[in-house]
Amino acid sequence: MNRERPGQGFRGNKSALPTKPCVVCGRPMSWRKRWARCWNEVRHCSDACRRGTPR
């Protein structure tokens, strides 16, 4: 079993994750594990915002 020590890692508390606004629409984006290595470069909340498609 791969158990983490208490107090380390994500334990289901999404409010503890960092957030930042999308540069196009301003919606808050929550941190995702997939973005762990490139969180500083993430600027858009979706492909539609990245392309500049109006909503």
C-alpha positions as CSV (number, residue, x, y, z in Angstrom):
1,M,0.0,0.0,0.0
2,N,1.1,3.5,-0.8
3,R,0.1,5.6,2.2
4,E,1.2,9.1,2.8
5,R,2.0,10.5,6.2
6,P,-0.7,12.6,7.9
7,G,-0.7,16.2,7.0
8,Q,0.9,15.7,3.5
9,G,-0.8,15.7,0.2
10,F,-4.3,16.4,-1.0
11,R,-6.9,14.9,1.3
12,G,-10.1,16.0,-0.5
13,N,-10.1,19.7,0.7
14,K,-10.4,21.5,-2.6
15,S,-10.6,24.9,-0.9
16,A,-7.0,24.5,0.2
17,L,-5.8,24.3,-3.4
18,P,-4.4,27.4,-5.1
19,T,-6.6,29.3,-7.6
20,K,-6.1,32.0,-10.1
21,P,-8.3,33.9,-12.6
22,C,-8.5,33.1,-16.3
23,V,-6.9,36.0,-18.4
24,V,-9.8,35.9,-20.9
25,C,-13.0,35.4,-18.9
26,G,-11.9,36.0,-15.3
27,R,-13.3,32.8,-14.0
28,P,-11.3,31.2,-11.1
29,M,-9.3,28.2,-12.0
30,S,-8.4,25.6,-9.4
31,W,-5.1,23.8,-9.4
32,R,-5.1,20.4,-11.1
33,K,-2.6,17.6,-10.7
34,R,-2.0,17.7,-14.5
35,W,-0.9,21.3,-14.1
36,A,1.6,20.6,-11.3
37,R,4.7,21.2,-13.5
38,C,3.3,24.1,-15.4
39,W,1.0,25.9,-13.0
40,N,2.9,29.2,-13.5
41,E,2.3,29.0,-17.3
42,V,-1.4,28.1,-17.1
43,R,-3.4,31.2,-18.3
44,H,-6.7,30.0,-19.7
45,C,-9.5,28.0,-18.1
46,S,-10.5,26.1,-21.3
47,D,-9.6,25.6,-25.0
48,A,-12.4,28.0,-25.9
49,C,-10.8,30.8,-23.9
50,R,-7.4,29.9,-25.3
51,R,-8.7,30.3,-28.9
52,G,-10.5,33.5,-28.0
53,T,-13.9,32.1,-28.9
54,P,-16.7,34.3,-27.6
55,R,-19.1,32.8,-25.1
